[in-house]
Amino acid sequence: MEKIVSLCKRRGFVFPGSDIYGGLQGFYDYGPLGSEVKNNLKQLWWRWMTREHESIVGIDGSIITHPKVWEASGHVKSFVDPLSECKKCHHRFKADDLDGNDCPDCDGKLTEPRNYNILMPTELGVIEGEKTKTYLRGEACQNIYLNFKNVLNSSRLQIPFGICQIGKAFRNEVTPGNFLYRQREFEQWDLQWFVDPKEADKWFEFWKEERMNWYKKLFTHPENLGFFEHTKLAHYAKKAFDIEYLKSPFGNKEMEGIHWRGDWDLSGHSKYSGQDLSYTNPVTNERFIPWIIETSGGVDRTFLFLMIDAYTEEKDRIVLKLDPRIAPYKAAVFPLLANKPELVSKAREIFEALRLDFSVVWDDRGNIGKRYYSQDEVGTKWCITCDFQTLEDKTVTIRDRDTTKQERIKINELSGFLEDKLKPNA
């Protein structure tokens, strides 16, 4: 884990939040390379959801909603962490993380667990004493339930259909930790799939397998993914599975949950808002509250596990074997020698021709070997080098990150080569 955290900061993937002030626990900033990876991930997810599935549309909901939303969802009452406090050092710990009665920091005795709500409160209004208390959203999916009728009435969709969203969520975690795994500000990608209750079981199994297959295509080692079935369920839940990463430095950990939520969400919002959120089957005229199959994952957690899974130490180099579709740079362009103007000029010409269509990087620092290894460390899949033969026959060498093998390719075929390799379903 220390190697991943060090690499992320050193090479510009992830920085501690408010770093020049000593950091702020549970908050992180994505640097130049991390922003590219995260945006690539989100674009792949969004395209897969809304282009490869005919009956899914997306929304982009607000971070602050009406305060009653969180009463209807049950968060105000039950979004809690049981915490124990050490009587000696007064540190607080999540009850689930403690095995015995002694505090892990100082061997002091612990109090009985008490519940702390982890919604992050905020206020609306400008006059002190007249402000309205509300919350930053504790999960991104509530916006989808609030807009169920709006989407239905403004589109030609019929059940079964889905609404998806990528968005920020906030939780006042008492014990954030494990780098990006548990933060106070994080990003989720959610699909809420609305179904006839009679078909819920079929769709649950469909989305469970569909989401696992999507993740397996992204990971360097797909065998490191597995399912965890929950046996302790929320009162409204029928089934719940997690897609877990099995090789993290801190054990098997959830990346995405697949949940059978029944009619809990729409029924709750219908009750608290006074609005009818039922659905009428246009063929049978049957009226019902739709049931929901949810797939809810962590963008930051996925980022972290992809980095861990891709990190490889070889004899004389570190390689980040990221899927090229999500790597920050698809290719790097070099002149063989930086002190030969004719090579530099030709390499710059190739770089300029590629950079508007692909995320490519220019590198002419040091010798060619160091450049290769520098690009391997950040996950760049291909290195394109202009040498003296390039000036004669208009070909370049292209080196593969994982095998280090090189082949010659015509300059006018480079764009097609990259485009073919980077297809969304490659």
N, C-alpha and C positions, 0 to 999 in steps of 0.2 A: 504493500500500500504506500509506503514511504517513497518508493521509486516512481509510482504513478503520480503522486502528488508533486514530487520534485520535477518530473518531466513536464507536467501540466503547467507549472509556473515558469520553468526555465525556457520552454519553447513557445509560450504564449497561448496555451489552451485555456487554462483557468487560473484566475488570481483570487486571493482572499479579498472579500469585500472590505472596502475602506482600509486598504492595506497600509497607507501612509500614516493612519491613526492607530495602527496596531491591530487592525482587523475587527470584525464584528461577527461573533459566533453564529453560525447558521446561515450566513449570506456569502455568496460568491459572485464574481464577475467573470464572464467568458471573454477571453482575449481574442486577438485576430484569428488564430487558428481554431480555437474552440467555437467561436461564432460561426465559422464556416461549417464545421462538423455538425453543430446543432441545427443550423438552418437546413443543411442537406438532409438530415434525419427527418425534420418536420415536413419538408417538401415531399420526401418519399412517402411518408405516412399519409399526408393530405391527398396526394395523387392516387395512392392505392385505395383510400377510402372513397373518394368522390369521383374518380374516373374509372376505376376497375370494378366498382359496384354500382349498378344502375340506380338503386333506390336509396342512396345515401347523399344527403346534402349537408353543407357546413354552415355554421354561424360563428360569430365572434362577439361574445357577450361581455358586458361590463364587469369590472372587478368589484364594484360596490352595488349592492341590490337593496331592495326594501328590507328593513329589519325583520319583518314577519316571515320572510323567506326562510330564515334560519330557525324560527320557531316551528314552521310547518315541516321542515326537514328533520327535526329532532336534534339539531346540533346544539341549540341553546341549553337543552336539558341534558343531553347525553354525550356530547362530544368532549369526553373527559379522559384524563390520564390519572390513574391512581399513583400517588407519590408518597414516599416515606422520607422523613427528615432525620438526619443524624443529630442526636441530642448533644453531641460533643462539638462537631465542627459546623453543624447546621447546613451541610450540603444536602440537596434533595436528589432523590433517585426514583426512576420509574420502578414500580413494584415488580413488573415483569422481568426486569433486568437483575433482580436480586435473588440469590439462592438461600441466604441465611438471615440471621438477625443482626449480624455485625456489619458496620459500615465499611465498604472497601477502601475508603480513603484513610481512616484513622482508627478503625476497630471500635468506634463508638457504637452505642446502642441506637436502634432505629425506632421511630414512632410508628404507630399503626398507619397504614396507607390512608391518605385523604385524596378526594377527587378535585382536580383542577381543570377548568374548561380551557381548551387550547384554541378556541376561536380568537382571532386578533381584532380587538375592538377599534373603532374609529368614530369620529363625530362629523355630522353635517350641520352647517350653519355658521354664522359669523359672530353672533352675540353670545357672550358667556352667560350661562344659565338658561339659554334657550336652544341650545344645540340638541340635535337628535342623535341618539346613540345608534350606531349600526356596526357592521363588521366587514372587514375585508373577507372575500369569499374563502371559506375553508376547503372547498372543492369546486372544481370548474363546472361540474355537470349540472348544477342547479339551473344555470341559464338555459340549458336545453329543455328542462321541464317547463320553465316559465314561458318558453316560446313554442311549445308543442302545437298549440292551436294556431298561432301566427303562421308557422311554417305550413301546417296543414291547409289553412284557408288561403294561403298565397301561392300554392303550388298544385300540381296535379298528382301528388303522391297519395297512395292508398296503403293501408296496412297489409303486409309488413313493410316498414321503411325505417330508415335510420337518420339521426341527426348527429353530426360529429363536431368536435371543437378542440382546438389546442389553446390552452390559456393558463395564466398564472393562478396560483393558489397560495394561501398564507396560513400557517399554523404556528401558534406560540409554543413551539416545542420546548419542553423543559430541558431535555437532554439531546440537542442536535449533535450529530457526529457521523463518523465514517465518511468524511469528505462530503461528496455530493449526495450521499444516500439519504440522510435525514437532514433537511434544511427547514428554515422558517419561511423562506420564499422559494417556490419551485414551480415547475411547469408540468402540466398534465395533458395527455391526449386521451380523449373520451369518445366513445361511440355509445349512444343510447338507441337500442333497436326495439321498436314498438311492435308488439305482436298480439294476435288473438290468443287469449289464454290457452286455448286448446292446442296451439302449436308451439308453446313456449319450450317444451322439452327438446323438440327437433332443432329449434334455432339456437338453444343453448349449446348443444353439441356441435352445431355447425360453426359458431363463432369461437368456441374453445379451440377447435382444430385449425380454423382459419388464421387466428392470431398467432398460434404457435408456429405454424408454417411460415408466416411473414417474418417472425424473428429469426427463425433458423436460416433463412436466406441471407440475413445480414451478418450473423456472427461468424467469426473465424473458425470457431470450434462449436458447431451446432449441438454436438453431443453434451455440451455443458449446460444445456437447458432442460428443465423438467417441470412437471406439474406437482403441485401440492394441493390436496383436497382438504378443505376446512370441514371439521366435524362439529365445531361450535359455531352456530350460525346466528345472525341477527334474527329477531322474531319475524321479520317480513321475508327473509331469504329462504329459498328452496334449495339452492345449490350455490357453492362458491369454490372456485379453483384459483390458484395463483400460478402464473408462469414465473418460475424461479431461475436465477442464475446459480449454478451449483458449485462454482469454483471461486467464489469471492474470498478475499483474505479474512472475512468475518462471518463465514458460513453461508449456507443456502439462504438466499434472500429474494424477496418478491420484487418483480419488475412490473408486472401487470396483473390485475385481478379480473376474472371473468365471473360476473355475478348475475344470478337469477333473482330479480328484485320484486317480482310480482307487481301489484298495482299500488304499492306503498307510496311512491313518489307523486304520481298524478292524483291519487285520492287525497293525500295530505294537502297538496296545494289547492285542490278543488275545495276542500273544507275550509281552509284558512282564508282563501281569496273570495269565496262565494261564487266562483266561476265554474261552469260546467265543462269539465275536461274529458268527457266521454267521447266515444267514437261510434259512428253508425256505419255498419257494413253496407255499402251501396247496392249489393246484390241481394242479401238476405234481410236487410233492414234490422238486423240484430244490433242492439246497442250495448256497449260495455266500456269499462275503463281498461285501456290497453295495459298489458303487462310489459315489463321491460327486461331485456337482456343487455347487460352493461359490460363493455370492455374498457377498463380504466387503467392507464399506465403512466409511469413517470418518465418524462423526457430526460430529465437529469440522471435518473437512475440508469436508464438505457445507455446514455452517453458514458457513464462511469463503467458499466459492465462491458461495453464494447471496447473501451480503452484497456481494461484489465485483460480481456480475452485476446486482444490483438498484440499486447506487449510481449515481445520475444527477445531473449538475450542469446546471441550466437557467439561464436568464438571471439570475434573482433569487432562486433557491431551490435547495436540495438535496433530492432526493426519493429515498427508498428504496423502490423499486417491488417490494416483496416480494409473493409470492402471499398474499392475505389469510388463507388458511388457516393460514399459519405466522407472519404478522405478530404482534408482541407484543400490540398492541391492534387489535381489529377496527373499533372506532369510538370517537370522542371526542364528548363531550356538552358543549355550551357554552350559557350565556346570552349573548345578543347584547351586553348591557351588564351588567357585574358589580355596578353600583351601583343596579340596579333590582330591589328585593326580589321583585316579582311574577314577573319573568323568571327570577331565580335559583331561586325556589321551584318553578316549573314545570319548569325544566331538571333540578333535583335529583330531582324526581318521576320523570322519564323515565329518568335515570341509575340510580336505585334499582330501577326496573322491569326494566332490561336487565342489570344487572351480575351477577346470579346465573346467567344463562344464557349470557352472552357476556363476553369479556374487553374491557371498555370502560373509558375513563379520563375523569375529570372535569378540566376546565381552564377557569379563569376569569381567568387572568393576562393583563395587558396588553390590547392591542386585538385585534380579531377576526382581522386579517390576520396578526399575529405568531403567534397561536394556530394558524392554519392551517399556516403554514410550519414551526412547531415539530413538529406532528404529521406533516407530510410527511417530515421528516428521520428519523423513527423508523419510518416505514412504515405508519402508521395509514391504512387504506383509505378510511374515511368519517368525515366530521365532521358532527354533527347539531347544529343551532343553533335555540334558541328565541328568537323575536323577538316583536314586538307582535302580529303577525298570528296567532301561535300562541294567544294568549289569546282571540282572537275565533273562530277556526274549527278549533282543535285540529289544526293541521298544523305541520310543521317543515321547515326546509331541510336537505337532505342533500347534502353536497359530495363529489365523487369525487376522490380523491388524484391520479390520473394525468391526468385531463382538466381538473380544477378546475371542471367544470360542476356546477351546482346544480339541484335539482328539489325541489318541495314534495311531501311525503308525509304521510298521516294518522298521528298518533301511534300509533293502534291497529294500524297496518300495519308498524311498524318491526321488531318481532320476526320476523314472517314474512319480511320483506325480507332481514334478516341471515341467517336460517336457510336461506333458499333459496340465497343467494350463497355460503354457507360449507359446503355439502354436501361430503363427502369427495371425491366424484368431479366436483365442479363444474369 
